[in-house]
Amino acid sequence: MFITVVIWIIFIGLCIKAGVLMFTFTYSLFKPVVSQNLYEGLNLNTLQDNHFWYYVATLSLLILVSVLKAYIFYLMIKVFLKINLVHPFSNEITKLISKIGAVAIQTGISIIIASSYIEWVGKRFEQSIPVGGFLGSSLEYIFMGAIVYAIAQVFKRGVEIQSENELTI
């Protein structure tokens, strides 16, 4: 139960981050001064003033990564709410765990794309784009996705063994 509460807290925090980024991004389209402090000191005012479509693409990528991170924790909540500790191996839990692994890998790939794009825009226009810790490390998510996918395969085998045991009895 403690783990579920912690996961809920992280999920709510990530949803707030993604929501604030979406709101301030939309608001900055109508009032450009907002882009000076989008969220936690993120200042993309120069990029918005000089290269509007690159600004839109940059923030869209940041929002995508934030939403994917929140979605991972949403799926984790679903796993913890549906798991039965007496018979933990079920097709539903296996599918959810596989989905967590896939979304984690997608998040890692999205971080690689976003980082590369932001670096490219910075070099192209000879200005730094201070995204700071908004993206995180792509390797962490790819590695986590691979491990979670391996765990999903163990659960899949557990489902097979559990159904064989039920048929034997």
TIGUDO-732167 format. One record per residue (C-alpha): residue number from 1; residue in one letter; y, z, x. Coordinates in nm, 3 decimals. Layout:
{site NUM A {Y Z X}};
...
***
This chain:
{site 1 M {0.000 0.000 0.000}};
{site 2 F {0.237 0.080 0.288}};
{site 3 I {0.185 -0.267 0.435}};
{site 4 T {0.262 -0.426 0.098}};
{site 5 V {0.591 -0.235 0.077}};
{site 6 V {0.687 -0.344 0.430}};
{site 7 I {0.602 -0.705 0.346}};
{site 8 W {0.814 -0.682 0.030}};
{site 9 I {1.109 -0.548 0.232}};
{site 10 I {1.079 -0.831 0.487}};
{site 11 F {1.042 -1.087 0.208}};
{site 12 I {1.353 -0.962 0.028}};
{site 13 G {1.549 -0.965 0.355}};
{site 14 L {1.443 -1.323 0.430}};
{site 15 C {1.528 -1.430 0.074}};
{site 16 I {1.873 -1.275 0.110}};
{site 17 K {1.925 -1.457 0.440}};
{site 18 A {1.818 -1.793 0.293}};
{site 19 G {2.022 -1.734 -0.023}};
{site 20 V {2.336 -1.638 0.168}};
{site 21 L {2.300 -1.945 0.389}};
{site 22 M {2.260 -2.169 0.082}};
{site 23 F {2.554 -2.009 -0.098}};
{site 24 T {2.794 -2.012 0.197}};
{site 25 F {2.689 -2.367 0.287}};
{site 26 T {2.765 -2.487 -0.066}};
{site 27 Y {3.089 -2.288 -0.074}};
{site 28 S {3.194 -2.428 0.264}};
{site 29 L {3.170 -2.780 0.124}};
{site 30 F {3.457 -2.696 -0.112}};
{site 31 K {3.644 -2.452 0.112}};
{site 32 P {3.596 -2.553 0.480}};
{site 33 V {3.740 -2.228 0.618}};
{site 34 V {3.417 -2.055 0.508}};
{site 35 S {3.227 -2.240 0.784}};
{site 36 Q {3.392 -2.010 1.040}};
{site 37 N {3.161 -1.727 0.938}};
{site 38 L {2.867 -1.855 0.737}};
{site 39 Y {2.633 -1.562 0.797}};
{site 40 E {2.623 -1.295 1.068}};
{site 41 G {2.885 -1.471 1.281}};
{site 42 L {2.745 -1.823 1.252}};
{site 43 N {3.051 -2.041 1.317}};
{site 44 L {3.005 -2.414 1.260}};
{site 45 N {3.369 -2.486 1.176}};
{site 46 T {3.420 -2.730 1.466}};
{site 47 L {3.109 -2.924 1.371}};
{site 48 Q {3.216 -2.941 1.005}};
{site 49 D {3.569 -3.051 1.092}};
{site 50 N {3.462 -3.325 1.333}};
{site 51 H {3.118 -3.441 1.217}};
{site 52 F {3.059 -3.354 0.853}};
{site 53 W {2.712 -3.514 0.810}};
{site 54 Y {2.581 -3.349 1.126}};
{site 55 Y {2.709 -3.021 0.983}};
{site 56 V {2.517 -3.084 0.660}};
{site 57 A {2.198 -3.175 0.850}};
{site 58 T {2.224 -2.872 1.081}};
{site 59 L {2.266 -2.626 0.796}};
{site 60 S {1.994 -2.796 0.593}};
{site 61 L {1.751 -2.743 0.881}};
{site 62 L {1.856 -2.378 0.918}};
{site 63 I {1.805 -2.324 0.544}};
{site 64 L {1.466 -2.499 0.555}};
{site 65 V {1.344 -2.270 0.833}};
{site 66 S {1.472 -1.960 0.649}};
{site 67 V {1.301 -2.064 0.326}};
{site 68 L {0.970 -2.136 0.505}};
{site 69 K {0.979 -1.793 0.670}};
{site 70 A {1.036 -1.628 0.332}};
{site 71 Y {0.756 -1.835 0.177}};
{site 72 I {0.510 -1.707 0.438}};
{site 73 F {0.583 -1.351 0.332}};
{site 74 Y {0.562 -1.446 -0.037}};
{site 75 L {0.210 -1.578 0.024}};
{site 76 M {0.125 -1.257 0.213}};
{site 77 I {0.237 -1.053 -0.087}};
{site 78 K {0.009 -1.260 -0.310}};
{site 79 V {-0.284 -1.195 -0.073}};
{site 80 F {-0.228 -0.819 -0.071}};
{site 81 L {-0.189 -0.806 -0.448}};
{site 82 K {-0.505 -1.008 -0.518}};
{site 83 I {-0.747 -0.884 -0.253}};
{site 84 N {-1.034 -0.670 -0.373}};
{site 85 L {-1.145 -0.435 -0.096}};
{site 86 V {-1.494 -0.398 -0.249}};
{site 87 H {-1.556 -0.775 -0.239}};
{site 88 P {-1.277 -0.909 -0.014}};
{site 89 F {-1.420 -1.258 0.022}};
{site 90 S {-1.310 -1.489 -0.257}};
{site 91 N {-1.211 -1.852 -0.280}};
{site 92 E {-0.862 -1.758 -0.399}};
{site 93 I {-0.795 -1.532 -0.099}};
{site 94 T {-0.938 -1.796 0.137}};
{site 95 K {-0.704 -2.059 -0.006}};
{site 96 L {-0.404 -1.828 0.022}};
{site 97 I {-0.484 -1.739 0.383}};
{site 98 S {-0.531 -2.108 0.468}};
{site 99 K {-0.197 -2.183 0.306}};
{site 100 I {-0.029 -1.910 0.512}};
{site 101 G {-0.168 -2.070 0.828}};
{site 102 A {-0.049 -2.416 0.723}};
{site 103 V {0.300 -2.293 0.630}};
{site 104 A {0.326 -2.101 0.958}};
{site 105 I {0.245 -2.419 1.152}};
{site 106 Q {0.496 -2.613 0.939}};
{site 107 T {0.755 -2.347 1.016}};
{site 108 G {0.689 -2.380 1.388}};
{site 109 I {0.721 -2.758 1.370}};
{site 110 S {1.041 -2.724 1.166}};
{site 111 I {1.184 -2.491 1.429}};
{site 112 I {1.101 -2.745 1.701}};
{site 113 I {1.270 -3.023 1.501}};
{site 114 A {1.575 -2.806 1.422}};
{site 115 S {1.612 -2.687 1.782}};
{site 116 S {1.581 -3.040 1.918}};
{site 117 Y {1.828 -3.175 1.665}};
{site 118 I {2.084 -2.901 1.731}};
{site 119 E {2.049 -2.953 2.106}};
{site 120 W {2.091 -3.329 2.061}};
{site 121 V {2.404 -3.287 1.845}};
{site 122 G {2.548 -3.044 2.100}};
{site 123 K {2.494 -3.289 2.386}};
{site 124 R {2.617 -3.587 2.186}};
{site 125 F {2.949 -3.428 2.096}};
{site 126 E {2.976 -3.210 2.408}};
{site 127 Q {3.008 -2.886 2.217}};
{site 128 S {2.780 -2.591 2.183}};
{site 129 I {2.636 -2.515 1.844}};
{site 130 P {2.591 -2.138 1.827}};
{site 131 V {2.287 -2.092 1.605}};
{site 132 G {2.173 -1.792 1.807}};
{site 133 G {1.871 -1.617 1.660}};
{site 134 F {1.864 -1.808 1.333}};
{site 135 L {1.564 -2.015 1.431}};
{site 136 G {1.333 -1.798 1.639}};
{site 137 S {1.050 -1.922 1.857}};
{site 138 S {0.842 -2.214 1.738}};
{site 139 L {0.543 -2.121 1.954}};
{site 140 E {0.510 -1.785 1.781}};
{site 141 Y {0.473 -1.951 1.441}};
{site 142 I {0.238 -2.222 1.564}};
{site 143 F {0.020 -1.962 1.738}};
{site 144 M {0.027 -1.736 1.432}};
{site 145 G {-0.065 -2.031 1.210}};
{site 146 A {-0.363 -2.116 1.431}};
{site 147 I {-0.487 -1.756 1.427}};
{site 148 V {-0.443 -1.723 1.051}};
{site 149 Y {-0.622 -2.053 0.996}};
{site 150 A {-0.914 -1.922 1.207}};
{site 151 I {-0.920 -1.608 0.993}};
{site 152 A {-0.928 -1.831 0.684}};
{site 153 Q {-1.239 -2.000 0.822}};
{site 154 V {-1.402 -1.658 0.866}};
{site 155 F {-1.313 -1.577 0.505}};
{site 156 K {-1.458 -1.910 0.395}};
{site 157 R {-1.786 -1.824 0.567}};
{site 158 G {-1.769 -1.475 0.414}};
{site 159 V {-1.743 -1.631 0.067}};
{site 160 E {-2.053 -1.839 0.138}};
{site 161 I {-2.251 -1.537 0.260}};
{site 162 Q {-2.132 -1.320 -0.030}};
{site 163 S {-2.235 -1.581 -0.288}};
{site 164 E {-2.574 -1.624 -0.115}};
{site 165 N {-2.628 -1.247 -0.134}};
{site 166 E {-2.536 -1.242 -0.503}};
{site 167 L {-2.788 -1.520 -0.572}};
{site 168 T {-3.060 -1.342 -0.372}};
{site 169 I {-3.035 -1.019 -0.568}};
***
